[in-house]
Amino acid sequence: MEEKKTKTGTGRPRQKKMEINLPESEAQGTYSNLVMITHSPSEFVLDFIAVMPGVTKAKVVKRIVLTPDHAKRLANALNDNVNRYEKEHGTIVSKEKFDMPFNYRGPKPEA
């Protein structure tokens, strides 16, 4: 049985709707104020870390592994969202230099 795709007003085929489930265990999110990014030829690894004042150890709270093409789409989507945020709420001010000594033993950027 062949699937028929109808066209939208823009001439593009309509996409089937996808239902996305947000488990209750993930619904509140996870706090992170640092991300370490490494990569290999086949993947990007994002380690989200929670650094607390006065504590000499920090913890990786989430690790996300992405394909290179998905990492680029994420970077573009994040950039678009930051631009929209700044149009609505004003410029985000951040320190350019991050002065924090740390000893990170995350993944090596090799396959």
C-alpha positions in Angstrom: 0.0 0.0 0.0 1.5 3.3 -1.1 1.2 6.4 1.2 -0.2 9.5 -0.4 1.4 12.8 0.6 -0.7 15.9 0.0 1.0 19.3 -0.6 0.8 22.3 1.6 0.1 25.8 0.3 3.9 26.2 0.0 4.3 23.2 -2.4 6.1 21.1 0.3 4.7 17.7 1.2 2.9 17.6 4.6 4.7 16.0 7.4 3.0 13.4 9.6 2.5 14.7 13.1 4.7 13.1 15.8 3.6 12.7 19.4 6.4 13.5 21.8 6.2 12.1 25.3 7.9 14.0 28.2 8.4 11.6 31.1 7.5 13.0 34.5 11.1 12.2 35.6 12.4 14.6 33.0 9.7 17.3 33.1 11.3 19.5 35.8 14.6 19.6 33.8 18.2 19.4 35.1 20.2 22.4 36.2 23.5 23.0 34.5 25.8 26.0 34.4 28.7 24.6 32.4 28.9 22.4 29.3 32.0 20.6 28.0 31.9 19.7 24.3 34.1 17.1 22.7 33.8 15.4 19.3 35.0 12.6 17.1 34.5 12.2 13.4 31.1 10.5 14.1 29.7 12.2 17.1 29.5 15.2 19.4 29.4 14.6 23.2 27.9 17.4 25.4 28.5 16.9 29.1 26.2 19.2 31.1 27.8 20.0 34.5 26.5 21.6 37.7 29.2 23.7 39.3 28.4 24.9 42.8 30.2 27.7 44.6 32.7 26.6 47.2 32.6 23.0 46.1 35.9 21.6 44.7 34.1 18.8 42.7 31.5 19.3 40.0 29.2 16.6 38.6 28.1 15.8 35.1 24.4 15.8 35.4 23.5 14.9 31.8 25.4 13.6 28.8 24.0 14.0 25.3 25.5 12.4 22.3 24.7 13.8 18.8 25.6 13.1 15.2 27.5 16.0 13.6 24.6 17.0 11.4 22.3 17.1 14.4 24.9 19.1 16.4 24.9 21.7 13.7 21.1 21.9 13.6 21.1 22.3 17.4 23.7 25.1 17.2 21.6 26.9 14.5 18.4 26.4 16.6 20.1 27.7 19.7 21.4 30.7 17.9 18.0 31.5 16.5 16.4 31.2 19.9 19.0 33.4 21.6 18.4 36.1 18.9 14.6 35.9 19.5 15.2 36.0 23.3 17.4 39.1 23.0 14.8 40.9 20.8 12.2 40.3 23.5 14.2 40.7 26.7 17.4 42.6 25.8 21.0 41.6 25.2 22.4 38.8 27.3 25.5 40.0 29.1 28.2 37.4 29.6 31.8 37.3 30.6 34.0 36.5 27.7 36.7 34.8 29.8 35.8 31.8 31.9 38.4 31.7 34.7 37.8 28.4 36.5 40.5 25.8 37.0 39.1 22.4 36.5 40.3 18.9 35.9 37.9 17.3 33.4 38.3 13.7 32.5 35.5 13.5 29.9 35.6 11.7 26.6 38.6 12.1 24.3 37.8 13.7 20.9 38.7 10.5 19.1 36.7 7.6 17.7 
